[in-house]
């Protein structure tokens, strides 16, 4: 942690000389939520710093663009129909394995959580029945403390990237940002064990976000043939070890994770489409749907198995399903009023939650910088506070007599149930203990319960709502795997049920349905999802009659929330400093051209078609660029005036130059190579990998004087734009195509002028970085 802290201090000290100027020029009306935890340089930089896990890392972009060099073209021409069919077959096979493994792991996580938490609650109930309240509290708190300690120590010491939900980093990866150490085997293991420990400890978090990350880790590991140290070097598997295919697999993994969390296959596909994926096509839609279908089959098989009593305390309740299909949904025109109120409340409270959580995360960052021990203490403190509230607050509630007309068992003393006796006499139940002294899944299931208008007292619902508002703010951000779905559902269902109690005489909508609508509205107000969220809730509640009012609630909540601040995942992306490229450019970007943008950047470093080894080595050592234009000088055009001209042959990647250096593919004289010479040294599969470092291979003085023919390795079809193109248009093109480099060419080609005047990267097109270089645009933005 000392090295991480020093790196963080170093990254902030870079800007010390510009701090006064930055404060003076800062837009007074700018949104503070857009300010990252790391200070940014006041220049257009291609190597930004970002927080990934607990480590400050240099962030690079991914190569989603097809590199059409001579090797790729030759490989594509030489592939037979059988080889193409095999490649497609293995794509579907990997999609099947992603769904299968995600479903199996989700089942194991649910089984472990239900049994650990179930036996814990059975022991606590036993102490309470014997009126040993203090011993019950100590046992309850001690078990939760131990479970949290296991989850937190694993995240702090072994895999910091396993903490949190992982969804913002997945969004960034699918947007084209390489997030280091996010998808390794260690991260996957810690995520699984940590999720079991944190959820079993009763912390206000869910396993939905971690399951999305788990599915993505499985997909990445399958695509690359296993962990880094034990990769399977099988021929066909190596075809998937590239950024494009890994992106598709991780998309399948993310949708499978949502499906595994909610048993919502269609919702999982739509979640990937609406929330995490930047690039989409019909073939990817089919594969993600296939993966989620496999997940559903696995989950259904596990449910059938566990219904036979072979899974301990794990049963139907172990997989989230808040079934409200037993209630008939009736509503008229006047019921639209409370529905609109819920939508507006969800938007306001969701944006308020985003704002407050942003402040809490900043405070937690200051604590986490002090060292691993502080991270651990923070997690354990939250666990103790949560346990004390869950155990102690039910003593404030009044005992309610059981309604003899109800078909459910009342009161109950088991690990679950809708009418928990807790400290009440026989024939009475404690409604607050029903909501607090249970797993989060059962708490949501209880508050969603229908046809129970008198089950909960308003005071108990108010305490429940206030508690989970506090826990939802202080729990997210500690060093354990955590998801945001369930905490937001708990908060939203609280004020939804309360509004249902208040509106009871004036509406036909059941109180349980009000709780469902409240949860949906708060999720839309915080996460700003609509279509996928609507389908997820329909699949969760198993009631299609909720569709019209759910759509209204979600649309209103998202609209209201968007008027205040960005979604919670966008806020986290900005806080971490991940260079995420938004779908919609700022309006002022149309007033700036890409030519003006490259004018403030350093000069382009380019190579000749046949370049000296010394020049390549110097460029690799002295720059951090990942792409270099390759140009041939002194050519005579086939048409027009017979003057010598400079031809833009294409762009060559840094990774390919490192491969040249590792394989010592040097020439003693300056000449073009033959096709067979290239194929003898390189394969297209090798060039698709992103491994290697400039320091790995030493170059002698004699080799420095040799030459390299860059033509066969150069991408001859790079995306180029005229210098007169607006930045807004360039940004849309950059994002939709999934580029890493965009070459800017002059509008007029004069003799002796380079055919490339600059290269734009992701970092150059971010609104924040552009405003730091062109502060006058911020004033036009306000106007």
N, C-alpha and C positions, 0 to 999 in steps of 0.2 A: 504494500500500500504506500510505502514511502516513495517508491519510484513513480507510482501513479500520481501522488500528490505533487511531487516535484515537476512532473511533466505538465500537470495542470497549472502550476505556478509559472512555469516557463512559457506556456501558451498564452497566459494572460499578461506576462511581462513584456511580450513582444509589442503590445500596443500602448505601453506606458507613455511613450513620447507623444502619442496622439490623443491621449485621454481628454485633455483640456479642450482641444479642437472638437473632439467628438461630442462632448457635452454641450458646447456652444451651438453646434450645427444640428443637434438631434431635433427631430420633429416633435414639437410639444404635444401634438395631437396623436402621435403614434401609439399603437396598442402595445402596452408592456408585455402582453402575452407572447408577442413575436420576438422578444429578446431572449437569446439562448443563454444557457448557463456558462458557456465559454465565450470570451470576447472574440470578435471576428476582426481580421485585418482589414484595413481600409483600402485594400487593393483587390483586384480580381485575381483570386488564387485558385489554382487547380488542385491543391492538396489541403482541403479543410480538415480541421480537427473536430471530432465528435465524441460524445460519451457513449460507449458501447459496453453495457454492463457497468463495471466499476472502473474501466480503463479508458483513458483518453487516447484515441487512436487516430492515425491518419486515414482518411476515407478516400477510397478510389471508386470509380465508376465501373460498371460491368460492360462486357462486350456483347451486347445483344444483336448488334448488326452483323450480318453475314459478311465474312471477310473473303471477298471474291478475288483471291490471288490465283496464280497459275496452278498451284497444287490442288486447291479446292475445285477448280474447273476440271482438271484432269481426273480427280477422284469421282466427281459427279458424272462425268462422261463414261467412266469405266464401270460404274455400278450396273449390275444386271438387274432384271426385274425381280429375280429371287432375292437378291440382297436388299432391294428396296422393301419388299414385303416382309423380310425378316426384321428390318429396322422398325417398321410399323408394328409388327407383332410384339416386339420387345417393349415398345412404348406402351402398348395396352397391358402387357404383362406387368410392367413396373407400376402402372396405375392401379392394377388389381392388388399388387402387394402392398402399396401404400394404404389402400382402403382396408385390407385384411389386417395388417399390423396395427393400424390406428384403432380399429374396432376392438381388437384383442387387448391392447394396452388400456383403452378406455374402460373396458369391462373389468380388468384387473384393478384399475384405480378405484372405480366405484365399489367393487367388492371389498377392497382394503379399507376404504373410508367408512363404508356402512358398518363393517364389523368392528373396526377400532372405535369409532364414535358410538356405535350401538352398545358395546360392552361397557364403555365408559359411562354412558347414561344409565344403564342398568345398575351399575354399582352406586352411582350418585342417588338414584331413586331408592335403593336399599337403605342408604344412610338416612335419607329424609324420612322414610317410613318409620325408622327407629328413632326419629327426632334427634339424630346426631348431626345437627346442621353445620357446626364448625368443622367436624371431621369430613363431612361431605364437601364443604367448600375447599378445604385443604387438598382433598383427593382430586376434585375437579380442576382446581388451579394447577396442582402439581403435574397432572397428566398433560394438560394443555401446554404448560411450560416446557415439559420434556419434548413434546411433539414439535413445538415451535423451535426449540433449540436445535433439534436434528435438521429441520428444514432450513433454518437460517445458517447453521455452521457449514452445511454443504454449499450453499450459495456463496457465502463469504469467502470460504477457503478454496473451493474447488472449481466452481463455475459461476462467476458473478453474472454472466449473461443469462443464466437461468432465472434470475430474479425478475419479478414483474410479469406482465402478460406475454410479451414478445411480439404482439401484433403490430406496434409501430415500426419495429425493426423489419418485420416481414413486409409491411407496406413499402418501406424504403428499399428493400432488396428487389421487390417486384417492380419498383419504379426505376431501378438501374443503379442502386447504391450498394456497394459491397460492405456488408456489416460483419466484421471479423469475429470468428469464434462463436457465431450464433447457432450453428447447425452441427456441431461436433457430437461425438458419442458421449463425452463427459457431460456436456450440456443436456443431452437427452436423458441420461441416467439421473442427474440431479433434478431435472424438471419433474420426472416421474415420482421419485421418492419425496422431493420437496412438496409437490402438490398433495400427496397423500398426507404428509405430516401437517401441513398448514391448514388444509380443509378439515382434517380430523380434529385439529385443535380448536375448531369453532371460530377461527378468525373470520372477520367480515370480508371474505373474498370467495371467489368461485374457481372451479377448475376448467371453465370454458375457455378463457384466454390461454392458459397453459396447454390445453388440448390442441388448440390451433398451432401453437409452437411445437408441440410434440409431433403432430402430423407433418409439419414442415421439416423437422429434423429427420424423421424417418425417410421422407422423400429425398432429401439432399444426400443422406448416407447411401440410400439405394442407388441413386444416380451416379455417385462417384465410386461405388464399389466397396463401401465400408469406411471405417475410420482411417485417418491419414496414415497411421503406422501399419495398418493391416489391410490395405486395399487389395481387392481381387483384380488382377490384371488380365481379365478375360477380354478377348478381342471385341466382342459385340458390346460389352458393357462400357468399354472405353469411348464408344461413339456418343455416349450421353454425358461424358465428362467435359461439358462446355456450358457456358453461361445460358445459352438459349434453351437447351433441353432441361437444364436444372431449374430454370425459371418456371417452365411448364409443370415439372414435377412438384415443385414447392407450392404452386397454385393448387394442384390436386390435394396436396397435404393439408393446406389451410382449409379448404372446403370440407375435407374429411374430418378435420378436428372439430369444426362447428357442428357437423352432422353427428359426430360421436357425443358431443356435449348435450345437444338438445333432441337427438333422434329426429332431426329435420333435414332430410336429404336435399330437398329443393331449396330450403332456406340456406343450407351450406353452400350450394352452387351460387345462389344469388348474393350471399355474403362475399364470396370471393370476387364476384363480378362487380359489385357495388362498392365494396369497402377496401379491399386489399390489392386487387389486380389493377395494373395500369394498362397492360396490353392484353387484348382478348381476340379470339377468333373462334369460329364454329367448331373446329376440331378439338380445341381445348375445352369447349363447353361439353362436348360429348364425353371426353375422358374424365373431367371432374364429376359429371353426373354418374358415370360408371363407378368411380371410386366411392362416392357417397352411397350408391346402391349396395356396394359390397359391405360398407360399414353397417348399414341398416340390417342386412342379413345376419351379420355377426352379432349385433346387439340383440336382435330378435331371438337368435338361437341361445344366447346366454340367458335371456329372460325365461325362455321355456325350460332351460336346464335348472335355473334357480327356483322356479316355482315348485319343483319337486323336493325342495328343502336340502339341496346339496351344497349350498353356498353360505351356510351359517345364517347370519342375520340379514344377508343380502337377498333382496327380493324385488318385487315390482317397484318399490320406492327407491331402489338404488339407482335407477336411471331416470333422469328428470322427465316427468310427464305431468303437467298440471292440468289434469282432465276436468273440463267444465262442460262436458257434452250432456250431462244429465239435467241441465237447466234449459228451459225454453226461453230463448231470447226474444222478448217483446219490447218494442219501443215505438213511440210515435213522434210527431214533429216537435213537441215540446221537450222531448228527451235530448234533442240536439243541444239545448242550452247547457246542461251539465257536461255534455261531451265536449263542447267548445271550451268550457271553463277548465276541464282537465287538460285539454291540449295547450291552452295558454299557460296554465300553471306548470306543465311539464317543460315548456320552452323556457320560462323564466327561471324555474328552479334548476333546470339542467345547465343553463349558461352560468348561473350563480355557482353551482357545484364545480364547473370547469374553472371558474375564476379562483375560487377558494383552494381547489386542489393544486392549481398552479403555484399559489403562494406556499402551500404546505411542502410541495416538492422542492421548492427553492430552499426552504429551511432544512429539509432532510438532506439536501446536497451538502450544505455546510456541515452538518453532523457527520455525514459519511466520509467527508474529506479528512476527518481527524484520525481515521484508522479503522481496522477491522473490528476491534473490540467495541467501538462506539456503534458500529452497524449492528452487531450482535445484541448489545444492550438495548438499542432502540426497538428491535424486533421483540425481545423478551418483555420489555416494558409495555408494549402494546398488547401482548398476549395476556399479561397479568391484569391490565385494565379491562380488557374484553371479558375475561373470565369473571372478574369481580362484578361487572355490570350484569352479565347474563345470569349469574347465580343470585345476586343480591336484590336486583330490582323486582323480581316477582313477589318478594315479600311485601312490596308496597301495594300490590293489587288486592282487591277484595275477592273473597271466594264467591263464586256464582253457583246457584243450585242447578243441577242437571235437569234438562227438559225431558220428561218421560216420553214425549211424543217422538223424540229423535230415534232413528234406527241405529245410530252409531253407539258404540260402547262408551258409557260415561259414568264415572271418570275412568281414565286409563293410567296405568302405572308403568307401562312398558317404555321402550326406547322411543316410540313414536305414538301418534294419536292426536286427535283433534280436541280432546278435553282432558288435559293433564291435571291430576289431583294435586301434585306437589305437596304443599303444607296444609291443604284444606281437609276438613272432615269428610267422612264417607257420604257420598251423594252430592258432593260439591267439586268444582274444578277451578283451577287458576288459569284465567285466559292469558295472562302475560307470560306465565311459565310455558304455556302451549306454544308461544311464539319465540321465546328466548332460549329455553332449556331444551334445545333440539338442534339437529343439523340445519344448515341454511336451506337445503333443498326441502326438508320437511316444513320449515318455517314458511316458505313461499307456498307450499302446497296447502298449509293450514289457513293462511290468510286469503288464499284464492278460493277457499271452500264456499260452495253455493248453498242456497236454501237454508242459511243459518243467520237470519237477520239479527238475532239477539245474542249471538255467541260472544261477541267482544264488546267490552265497555269502551266508550270514547276515550276515557282517561288512559286506558291500557294502550290503545292505538296511538295516542299522542306520545306516550313514553317510548313505545316501540319505534315510531318515526324519528323522534329526536335522537334516540340512542344510535340508530343506524345511520343517521346523517353525520354524527360525530365519528362513529367507527369507519364509515366510508371515506372520510377525509384523512384519518390518521393511519389507517391500515395500508392503503395503497402507497407504495413507495418504500416499504420496509424490505429487507433482504430475504424475501421468500417468494416462490412462484405465486402469482396472484392474478386473478381475472377481475374485470370491471363489470361484467354482465350481471352477476348475481347481486353484488352490493347495490347496484342501481335498481334492479328489480325489487329488492327489499325496500328501499326508500320509496320508490314510486308506488308500490302496492300499499304502503302505509298511508300516504295522503289520499290515494284513490279510495281505499276502504273507508277512511274518515269522511271523505266527501259523500260516499254512498250512505253512510249513517245519517249525515245531515240532510241529504236529499231524499231519504227513505219515503216519507209520505207523499212526495211530489213527483216520483218517477217510477217507471215500471222495470227499470234495470236492476238486476240483483246486485247486492253489495260485493259479492265475489267478482262479478264482472267489472264493477267499478275498480276493484283492486287490479285486475288485469289491465284495464285501460290506463290506470295511473302508472303502472310499471312500463307499459309501452310508451307513454308520453314522456316519461323521464329519460328513457333510453334514447328516444328520438331527439329530445332536447339537449342531451349531452353528447351522444355519438353521431347524431345527424344522419342516421340511416332511416330509410323509409320502406322501400320495396322488400328488401331482404328481411327486415325486422317484422314486417307485416306477415310474411309467409312463415317465419320462425314462430311467431306467436300463434298463428293458426294451427301449425303442426304441434305446438306445445299443448294448446288447450283443447284440440280436437273438436272445435266448434266453428263450422264455416259461417254460421249466422252472425258471428262477430265481425265479419269482414268489412261491411260498410262503415260502422262507427270506428273501427280500428284504423281504417284508412284516413278518416277525417282527423282523428286524434294525432296520428303520426304527421300528417301534412301541416297541421297547425303548429304542433310542437317544434318541428324542424324550422318552419318559417320564423317563428318567434325567436328561437335560439340563434339562428343565423344572423339576426339583427344585432346581437350583442357581441359574440366572440366566435372563434373557430371551434371545431369539434375537439373532443378531448384527445383523440389520437394525433391530430394536427398540432395541438399544443405540446404534447410530449415530444413529437418530432422536432419542433422548434427548440424546445428546451435542451434536447440532446445535441442539437447542432447538426442533425442529419440533413444533407442537402436534398430535401424532397422537392420535386418539381410539380407544382399545382397544375390542374387541368386548365384553369382559366388565367390568362395573363392579365396583368394590371392595365387599366385603360391608358395610363401615361406611357406604357411601353410602345405605343404606336407612334409616339413623337420622337423616338430614338431609333437610329438605324444601326445595323450590325457593323457598318464601317466605322461609326463613331465609337462603338464599343471596343473594337480591336485596336483603335488608335491609342487607347490608354493602357494597352497590354504591352509586355516586352516583345521584342522582335521575334519572328518565327524562326525556329531552329529547323533547318531542312538539310537533306542529303542529296547527293547526286545519285544517278542510277547505279553507277559503279563507284563506290565510296572507299576511301582509305580507312583501314581498321582504326588507326589512331584517332581520326575524327569521330568515329562512332563511339569509341570508348570514352573519349572526353565528353561527348554529349550525354552519354548515359550517366557518367559520374557527376557532372556539373549541373544537370537539370533533373527535374522530376516529371518531365513530360511523358505521357504515355502514347503519344502519336507524333510522327514526324513526316512532313510532306517529302516525297521523292520526286525530283525534277531532273530532266535531261536538258542540258544546255547545248547550244550550237546546232540545233536541228534545222533543216530546211523544210518549210511547209510544202505539202503536196499541191496546194492551190495558193493563189495570191502572189504577192511580191516575194521574190526569192531572197529574203533576208533571213539571217539566222534568228531563230526563236527559241524560247524556253518552253518545254512541254511539261505539263503536270502529269506525271505517270500515276500517281496515287498517294496513298499514305501507308506507312509501315508502323506496326505496333512495337512498343518497347519490349514486350514479351518475346516477340519474334527475333528481335536483335539479340536478346540474351540467349535464345536458342542457337543463333548463329555463333555466338562467342563460345558457348559450351561445346558445340560440336566442331569448333575450329574450322569452320567452312570458309577458309581464306584462299585467295588466289595470289600467285606471285606476280602476275601482270594484270594490268587494267583491261578486262575483256568481259563480254557477255557469256554466260554459261549456257550449256545445252540443257534440254529438258531432262535427259536421263541423269545428268549430274545432280540435279536438284532432288529428283525422286529417289536417288540412291542414298541421300543423306536425311531427308525429311519425309514425314507423312502428314497428311492433313489432320489426322487425329492428334498428333503431337502438337501441332501449332494451335489447336483449339484449346489446349490446356493452359492454365495461367500460373504454372509453377516456375521457379527459378529466381535467382538473385544475381545482381551485377558482381557481387564480391565472391561468387562461388568459384569462378575460374580465373586464373591469372593469365595474362598475355605477355609474352616476351617482347623484347625490343625488336627482334627480327620480325615478329608477327605484326607489330605495330605498323610496319612499312608495307604490309601486304594490302590486298584489296578485297572487297566483298561486292558481289553482284546482288543488288537488292531487288531487281526486277521481279524474279519469280515469287518473292515473299510479300510483295506490295499489293495491297488492296487497290485494284485498278478502277473501282467504281465507288469512290467516296461521295458522300452527299456534300454538294457545294451550293452556296447561295451568293447572290450578288451583294455587294457592299451597300446597295441602296435598299435592301429588304429591311422592314421594320423588325425590331426585337420581338414584338408580340407574335408576328407570323413565324419568325425563326424558332421561338420557344414552343409553339404549337407543333411545328414540324419535328423538332428535336424530341419532344415527349412522345408523340404518337408513333414515330418510327422506332424509338428506343435507341437513340444514337449515343455515342460516347464522344465523338469528335464531329464538328461541323466546319468545313473549310469555307472561308470567305474569299471570294475572288473579285478582282477589280471590274468595274463596269466598262472601262475602256482599257484595252490591252495595248500599251505603247511599247516601243522597242526598248529593251533593257529593263523593263519592269517585271518584277516577279509575278508569276501567275497566281500566287497565293499571298494575300496581304495579312492573313491572320487565321487562327483556329479558335473556335468557340467550344467550350466545354460546359458541363452542367453548372459548375460553380459560377461561370460568367453570366448565366442567364437567370440566376436567382434575384428576385426583386430586392432583397435586403442588400446584397452586394452591389447592385447597380446604383442604389440610392446613396451608398457611402461614397461612390466615385462621382456621381452626378447629383449632388444635394439639391440643386435647383428644381429637379423633377418632383421632389417632395412638396414643394410649394404649389406647383401646378396640380399635384394630386389633391391638395386641400381645396383648391378652387373648383 
